[in-house]
Amino acid sequence: MKTIHVLAVVAGASLAALAACAPSSPYKERSDLVSNPAACAPKRFEVYFDNDQARLTPAAREAVSLTATQLQGCDVTKVQVLGLADARSGTAAANQTLSERRARAVAEVLAAAGLPAPAFEVEAAGADGARVNGVNDPLRRRTEVLIEARPRR
């Protein structure tokens, strides 16, 4: 039994020595190590659509809902919604109309989620918005959303 007792004392002393060698950390709590982005800060996200559609997909609805939830309790000062269309098919007029429908669809969901309608700026770029450096960009089948928010005073 003496051997076990001696080993326990040696192990305890070793742990104490190692603890003394460990660098001291300026952090006291986990929250000091992990930072979350401010909820009441500008948000930018994109809502993608199926080809020739202006109906929000379930993933798009979830993105809008999550953003609206993050902004609860914030002072939302501006909501910019820009509808875009892919110019691969349809006339310029049809793509403009589709862009407008997409922008309105996103704005309606944002307003229904509680964002203040007076802060909205809704625009559409149509087929002109589908070109990047003169080349058609199929990823333009989307709506870009920029929300300016700050903490309430």
C-alpha positions as CSV (number, residue, x, y, z in Angstrom):
1,M,0.0,0.0,0.0
2,K,2.9,2.3,0.6
3,T,3.8,2.1,-3.1
4,I,0.3,3.3,-4.2
5,H,0.4,6.2,-1.7
6,V,3.8,7.3,-3.0
7,L,2.6,7.1,-6.6
8,A,-0.4,9.2,-5.8
9,V,1.8,11.9,-4.1
10,V,4.2,11.9,-7.1
11,A,1.3,12.1,-9.6
12,G,-0.3,15.0,-7.6
13,A,3.0,16.9,-7.5
14,S,3.6,16.4,-11.2
15,L,0.1,17.8,-12.0
16,A,0.7,20.7,-9.8
17,A,4.1,21.4,-11.5
18,L,2.5,21.2,-14.9
19,A,-0.3,23.5,-14.0
20,A,2.3,26.0,-12.8
21,C,4.0,25.9,-16.2
22,A,0.8,26.4,-18.2
23,P,0.5,29.9,-19.6
24,S,-2.1,32.0,-17.9
25,S,-4.9,32.9,-20.2
26,P,-6.5,36.4,-20.3
27,Y,-9.8,34.7,-21.0
28,K,-12.1,33.9,-18.1
29,E,-15.2,32.5,-19.8
30,R,-16.2,30.9,-23.1
31,S,-18.0,34.0,-24.2
32,D,-14.6,35.8,-24.1
33,L,-13.4,33.3,-26.7
34,V,-16.4,33.0,-29.0
35,S,-17.9,36.1,-30.5
36,N,-21.1,36.3,-32.4
37,P,-21.7,38.9,-35.0
38,A,-23.9,41.8,-33.9
39,A,-27.5,41.0,-34.5
40,C,-28.3,44.7,-35.2
41,A,-25.8,45.2,-38.0
42,P,-26.2,45.4,-41.8
43,K,-27.2,42.1,-43.4
44,R,-26.7,41.1,-47.0
45,F,-28.0,37.9,-48.6
46,E,-29.2,36.6,-51.9
47,V,-32.4,34.7,-52.6
48,Y,-32.1,32.3,-55.6
49,F,-35.0,31.2,-57.8
50,D,-35.7,28.4,-60.1
51,N,-35.6,29.2,-63.9
52,D,-38.4,31.4,-65.0
53,Q,-39.9,31.4,-61.4
54,A,-40.7,34.2,-58.9
55,R,-41.9,31.8,-56.2
56,L,-39.5,31.5,-53.2
57,T,-38.1,28.1,-52.6
58,P,-38.2,26.6,-49.0
59,A,-34.5,27.4,-48.6
60,A,-35.2,31.0,-49.6
61,R,-38.0,31.3,-47.1
62,E,-35.8,29.9,-44.4
63,A,-33.0,32.5,-45.2
64,V,-35.5,35.3,-45.0
65,S,-37.0,34.0,-41.8
66,L,-33.7,33.6,-40.1
67,T,-32.6,37.1,-41.1
68,A,-35.9,38.6,-39.8
69,T,-35.5,36.7,-36.5
70,Q,-32.0,38.0,-36.1
71,L,-33.3,41.6,-36.6
72,Q,-36.1,41.4,-34.0
73,G,-35.5,44.2,-31.6
74,C,-33.3,46.2,-34.0
75,D,-34.0,49.5,-35.7
76,V,-34.2,48.6,-39.4
77,T,-33.6,51.8,-41.3
78,K,-33.4,50.5,-44.9
79,V,-34.3,47.3,-46.8
80,Q,-33.0,47.3,-50.4
81,V,-34.3,44.5,-52.6
82,L,-33.0,44.1,-56.2
83,G,-34.6,41.6,-58.5
84,L,-32.5,40.0,-61.2
85,A,-33.2,37.7,-64.1
86,D,-31.2,35.4,-66.4
87,A,-31.2,36.7,-70.0
88,R,-30.7,33.3,-71.6
89,S,-34.3,33.1,-72.5
90,G,-37.3,35.4,-72.9
91,T,-37.4,39.0,-74.1
92,A,-36.0,42.0,-72.3
93,A,-39.6,42.9,-71.2
94,A,-40.3,39.4,-69.9
95,N,-37.1,39.4,-67.9
96,Q,-37.8,42.8,-66.5
97,T,-41.3,41.6,-65.4
98,L,-39.8,38.5,-63.9
99,S,-37.2,40.6,-62.0
100,E,-40.0,42.8,-60.6
101,R,-42.0,39.8,-59.5
102,R,-39.0,38.3,-57.8
103,A,-38.2,41.5,-56.0
104,R,-41.8,42.0,-54.9
105,A,-42.1,38.4,-53.7
106,V,-39.0,38.8,-51.4
107,A,-40.2,42.2,-50.2
108,E,-43.6,40.7,-49.3
109,V,-42.0,37.9,-47.3
110,L,-39.7,40.3,-45.5
111,A,-42.6,42.6,-44.6
112,A,-44.7,39.6,-43.4
113,A,-41.8,38.6,-41.2
114,G,-42.0,42.0,-39.5
115,L,-39.5,44.3,-41.3
116,P,-40.9,47.8,-41.7
117,A,-42.4,48.4,-45.1
118,P,-41.7,52.1,-45.2
119,A,-37.9,51.3,-45.2
120,F,-38.2,49.2,-48.4
121,E,-36.6,50.1,-51.7
122,V,-37.6,47.6,-54.3
123,E,-36.0,47.6,-57.7
124,A,-35.6,45.3,-60.7
125,A,-32.7,45.1,-63.2
126,G,-34.3,42.7,-65.8
127,A,-32.1,41.3,-68.5
128,D,-29.6,44.1,-68.2
129,G,-28.8,42.9,-64.7
130,A,-28.0,39.4,-66.1
131,R,-24.9,40.6,-67.9
132,V,-21.5,40.8,-66.2
133,N,-18.8,42.3,-68.4
134,G,-21.0,41.6,-71.5
135,V,-21.4,37.9,-70.7
136,N,-24.7,36.4,-69.5
137,D,-24.5,35.1,-65.9
138,P,-27.0,32.4,-65.1
139,L,-26.5,33.0,-61.4
140,R,-28.4,36.2,-61.9
141,R,-31.6,34.3,-61.2
142,R,-31.8,35.9,-57.8
143,T,-32.8,38.8,-55.6
144,E,-30.1,40.7,-53.7
145,V,-31.2,42.0,-50.3
146,L,-29.3,44.5,-48.2
147,I,-30.7,45.5,-44.8
148,E,-29.4,48.3,-42.7
149,A,-30.1,47.9,-39.0
150,R,-28.7,49.2,-35.7
151,P,-29.5,48.7,-32.1
152,R,-32.6,50.5,-30.8
153,R,-31.8,53.5,-28.6
